[in-house]
Amino acid sequence: MTTSSTKRWRPFQFLADVLQDRFILPTKRLILWILLGLPLVMTGFVMGWGYRAFWLYNGLILAASVVDWLSMPKKRELSVTRMLPEQADIGQEFQVHIAFTNTSGQKVGFELADDLPYSFQESGVLRGMMEPGTFGVTYHTRANVRGMYSFHSLFLRWHGRIGLWYRQSRFSCDQTIRIYPDLSTVRGYLASLQESLIVDGKKIMRRARTGSEFHAIREYVPDDDPRTINWSASARSRRLMTNQYRPEQGKVVTIMLDCGRLMGVELDNRTRLDISLESAMTLAAVAIKQGDQVALLAYSHEIKLYIPPGRGLSHLHTLVEATYNLTTDFVESDHAKALTFLHRQQKRRSLIALFSDMENYLIEDQLSAYLWRLRRSHLLLLLSLTDPLLQGWSDVETKNTRTAYVKALAQRFKLDRKAFQQKMTGAGIQVLDVPSDQLTLSVVNTYLEIKSREAL
């Protein structure tokens, strides 16, 4: 077992402790005073009393420094605490509140820096005057990567009454925060009493008009099917009433998330896994509100996570808590292992929505065989994000032989993707290869279309 250098070399440990917790450094005011004294001293040398001016001026600065040191509050007279939310969405600003307690009885000028995790937006140095008693400041930041993050120390600098020297000290304040995927779409749908959801100005859900399960009796309107009129209810109410049906509930939707190497590729400053996870959680929320059960499987070269089918908002919370810190692995995904595991676990017929990359579908030799086996007992939906670079190269203007070759190669790749889609569609397996901003719209509308025609 090795020992860190801070434990082996005590002078190094002492130096680190001094620099972080008991360090004294000059302020800008002290530097300005020294610079202003240079012309005075130079003038004194010219006039023959330079040494007296030099010692007099520096003696005044030294006396002021001593007064400043003596008036500087002790660390035990100050306390700093941080208050931050337990959770936040990726890319969304949240507020952090810093509370000061000053028992020195005097106003104290301060500078404060928070120990932010590396993926958080820098807040800069907070400056101000600390009033006696309790005082607070706030700043805003945001996280760019999902996961669990720790906030550790707060670094505070403060000066005395004159303001020539800073004392720097570290205040321990260990806290954690969970950064979730962007769940604004999910919350908007769950909070809405309507049967539709608007995302980026587009209706993401359509009201189901058909079904075999009785739902309610309501008053007949001219567009209703006359075959659904409830004559008994109409006689009792003396108004024409009709039966309302909905798709059968209690079906199973299984979400498969590929966490392999290709899902770590970034699109618009977000990884493919981030985009897929947000769409998957929206699909889960819609399915749960439709009365269906949702299961989830995350995998790369091994099974990372499996959550059995469940229903209700508590189950949606379980899904979010289990997946918010999922990360990609720098390995190739083993689709055969994941599909074999799912085939053993999920005996009941379900809709399997596989979020992966089209390159995996094209390269993996054994994937088609496993998909053909699963389609006998499950309904499969393969999802992929289109490659904007591939689209751009296929539409580029041909200026020379190099661009002509690259354009031809890009168009060949696009043809391969379309050929795979046609092959899977012919086998009864639906494939969606859509841009990142249309993934949620496409997957939810496809799910509702499957529900409306009772394909499950």
N, C-alpha and C positions, 0 to 999 in steps of 0.2 A: 504494500500500500504506500502511495506517495503522499507527501505532505506539501501543502501549498507554501509558496515563498514567504507569505505574510506570517506564517507560523514558524518558519525556520529562522527568519531574520528579523529580530525584534526592532532594530532601528528603523527598518522599512515600515513596520507596522506602526511605530510611534509617529513617523513622518506622515503617513497616510492619515492617521487620526488627527494630527495637528492641522493639516491642510483642509480636512473636511469639517472639523468640529471646533477648532479653536484658532482659526487663522485670522490675522489682522492685516488689512491692506488699505492703502491710501484711497481717498475719494478724489473726484475730479476737482473739488474745491481746493484741496491741499496742493495738487499739481499746479493749479492756476496760481495760487499764492507764491509758489516757488518760482514760476515763470515770471510773475510780475516783479519779483525781487531781483531778478538778474539785471535789468537796466539800472536799478538803484545801486547795486554793488559795482557795476561797471563804471557808473558815474563817480562813485566814491574812489575807485582806483585812479581815475583820471585826475581827481581833485586832491589826491594825496591822503585820504582817510578811508581807503577801501577796506582794510582789514577790520576797522571798527564798524563800518557799515555791514560788512559780511557777518561778523559775530553778533551784532545787535539784531539784525533781521532774522538770522537763524535762531537766536535765542528767543525772540518773540514767537516764532513758529513752534519751537520746542515747548515753550510755556503753554501756548494754546493747545498743543497736542496733549500735554499732561492734563489740562483741564478737560479736554474732550474725552480722554480715556477714563478719568475719574467719574464723569457724568454719564458714561455709557452704561445702560442697564445690563445687569447680569443675565445669563441665559435662564437661570431659574425664575427670573421675574417675567419671562415671556413664554407663551405656549402657542403652538400652531396646530390646528387640526384641519382635516380635509373631509368634505362631505360630497359624495358623488352617487349617482344612481346605481342600482344593482345590475341594470342591464340597459343596453341601447342597441339600435339598429346600425348596421354597417352604413357608413357614409352620411349618417344623420348627426347633426350637431347636438350636443348635450351640455348641460351646465355643471360646472364644478365650483363649489363654494369653499372658500378658505376662511376659517374663523380664527381670529387672534384674541388672546387674552393678555393684557398689559397691566401688570401690578406694580410697575415702577413709579407710577404717579406723574409721569411726564410724557409729552408727545415724543414719538420716536419715528424718525424717518427710516424706511426699510426698502429693500429689494428682495423679491421672492421668486424662486424658480422651482417648478414642480418636476419630479422625476417621471416624465411621461414614457410609456412604452414606445418602442421604435416605430411602430406603424401608426401612431397617433399624430394628428396635426399639431405642430408646435404652437404653444400659446404665447411664447415670449416671456420676458421678465416683467413681473408685476411690481409697480412702484407706488409709493404713497406715504402718508403719515399715519402712524398707529396711535389712535387716541387712547387715553387711559381707560381701563375697563375692557369691555368686549367690543370687537371691531371685526368687520368682515368684508371680503372682496370676492368677486366671481370672475370666472373666465370661461370661454367656450372652446371646445375641441371636438374632434370626430375621429373615428377609427376607420381605417381603410382595409382591414383584414378581420375576418371573423375569429372567434375563439375566446378563451379565458385569459385575461390580462391582469397583471399585478402592478399596483402603484406602491412605491416604497417610500422614499424619504422626501421631505420638503427642505430645501436649502434656503436659509434666510440670512440676509445681511442687514445690519442696522448700525446706526452711528449715534454719537452723543449730541450734546446741545450745539456745539460749534459745527460739527459735520465735517471734520478733517479725516477721520479714520472710520473704516468699516470693520465690524467684527462679523465673521462668517461662521455659521453653525448649522448642523444637520439635525432635523427633528424627524424621528422615526414615526411613520404613519402608514403601516401596511394595510392595503385594501385591495379588493379584487372587483372586477367588472366583467360581465359576460356580454360579448358583442354578437348579436344575432344577425342572420341574413335580413334583408329588407322585407319586413312583414307588413308594410303599410297596405298592400293589396289584400292580404288575408284579414287584417283588422277591419278594413273598410267593408268587406263582404260580410263578416260576422256581425258587424254593428248595424248592417242595413236590414230593414224589414222587407225589402223588395226581393224579387226573384231575379234581379239582374245586377250586374256589376260593370261599371265603366272604368276602363283602363286606357289611359292616353287617348281619351275621346272615343274609344271603341267599346261596343257592348261585348263583354266577354262571355256572357251567359244568355241563353235563350230559354224562355219558359217552355217546359215540356208540355206538349199538347196531347200526347197519347200515353197510354199505359193500360195495364190490366188490373191494377190494385185500386179498390175503391178508396176515395179520399174524403169527400164531403158532398153535401147537397147544397146547391145554390140556385138562385133564380135564373131561369132560362133567358138567353139573349139570342138575337137572330142568327148569329154566326155559329151557334152550337149545333152539334149533330142531333137531329131529331130522334135517333135511335137511343140516345142516352136520357130521354125524358123519363122522369120518375112520376108515374101517374098517381101513385098512392099519396106521395108527398104533395103533388099538385092539388089533389082533391081536398086534403086536409087544410092547406093554406089558401085555397081558392086562387092560387097563382100558378103559372106554369113553372115547374121546378125541374132541374136536370141533375143527373149524377156527374160528379167530377172524379176523374180517374188520374192516377199518376203512375209512373214507372215503379215496378216492384222494388222495395227497399230491402236492405240486409245483404246486398251483394258485397263482394270482396274486391277491393282495388289494391294491387300490390305494386309498390314503387321500388324500382331498382336503380341505385345510384352508382355509376362507375366512378371510382376514385383513383384511377390509374394515371399514368404519366401524361397522356394526351389531354386529360381533363384539367390539367394545370396550365394549359395555354391561355393567355390573356386575350380578351376581346373587349375593347373599350375600357381598359383599366380594371376589368373584372375577369376572374378565371371562368372557364366553362363550368366548373363545379359550382361556383357561386350562382351563376345564372340558372343552372339546372336545379339547384337546391331551392331557390326562390320559387320557381315554377312548380316544383314538386310539392312544396308546402301549400301553395295556392290550390293545387289539385286536391290535396288531402283535405283542406278546409271545405272545398266545394263538395267533395264526396261525403264527408261526415255530415254536413248540413243536409245533404240529400238522403241521409239515413243509411248510407253504406258503411262498411267496415274498411279500414285502411291498414295495410301491413307495409313494412319498409325493410329493404335489404341494401346495405352499403358494402362494397367490396373493391379490392384491387387484385393483388396476387393471392389474397386470403380474404376470408369473411371478416369484415371489420365490425359489422353491426347488423343485428336482425331483431325486429320488433314484430311480434305476432299481430294478427288482425285485431282491431278494437274499434270502438265507436265512442262518440261523445267528445265534448270539448276537453275533458281531462286527458283523453287519448291524444288529441291534437297537441296539447301541452307536452305530453311525453315525447312525441315525435320531434318537436322543436328543441326540447332540452337535450335529446340524444344526438341531434345532428348539427347543432349550431357550431360545434368546433371540429367538424369533419375536415380533414385536409387531404390533399392528393399525395400519393406516394410516387417516387421516381422509379417506378417499375411498370412492366407491362401487365395489364389486367388479365386475370384468368377467368374468362367468361364461362368456360365449361364447368369449372368448380362452382361458380355462383349459381348457374342454372341447375346443376345437379343438386346442390343444397336446397334450392327453392323447390325443386320437384319432390324432394323427400318431405319438406316441411309443409308445403301447401297442397293438400290433396283436393280441397274444394275448388271448383271452377272459379276463376277470377280474371279480372283485367290486369295484365302485367304491363306496366309502363316502364320501359327501359330507357334511362337517360344515359347516353354514351356519345361517342364520336363516330362519324361515318367512316373514318379510317379504320377503326376497330372492326366495323361490320365488313369492310372490304378485305382486310388483311387476314383476319382470324379464319382459319380453314375449317375448324370444327364447329364454329358458331352456327352455321346454317343447319347442320345436322341436329343440334340441340334445339334450335328454334322449331324445326319441323316436328320434333318429338313432342315439344310442349304445346304446340298449337292444337293437338288432339284433345287436350283437356283444359286449355286456357285460351283466352283471347289476348293476342299480343299486339302491343303498340310500341314501335321503335322510334326513338326521338333523337335528333341530332341537330347541331347548329351549323348553318352554312358557313363556309370560310370566306370572309370578305376579301382576303388577298387573292384567293382563287377566282372569285367573281371579277375582281379588278383586272387581273392579268388576262382573263378570257375576253374582256371587252376593250383591251388596250389597242391603240392604233398601231398598225404595223409600219415601222419606219426602217427597219434593217433586218438582217437575217437572225440576229439574236432575239429581238422582240417577236419575230414570226415564230421562231422555235418555241419560245416560252408560251406564247399565246396558244399554239397548237397543243402543247403539253397540258396547259390548263383546261382547254376545251375537252381533251381526252379524259382528264380526271372528272370533269363534270358529266361526261357521257357515262363513265363507270358508275357514278353515283346514281344517275337516273336508271341505268340498267339494273342495279341492285334493287331500287325501289320497285321497278316493274316486276322483277322476279319474286320479291316478297309479296307484292300485292296479288300476284297470280296464285300464291300459296295461301292466301287469306290472312296475311300478316300486314298490317298497315304501317307505313313508314312516313314520318314527318321530318323533312330536312328544311328547316326554316331559319330566318335571321333571328338574332338574339332578342330583338325587341318584339318579336311575334311568337315566341315560344309559349308563354303563358296563355295567350289568346288561343293559340292553336290546340294545345293539349286539353284545355278545359272545354272548348267547344266540341272537340272530338269525343271526349268523355260523355258530354251531354247528348251528343248525337247517338252514341252507342246505347245510352240509357233510354232514349226516346224510341228506338226501334227494338228494344229489349233483346239485344244481342247477347247479353250476359245470361 
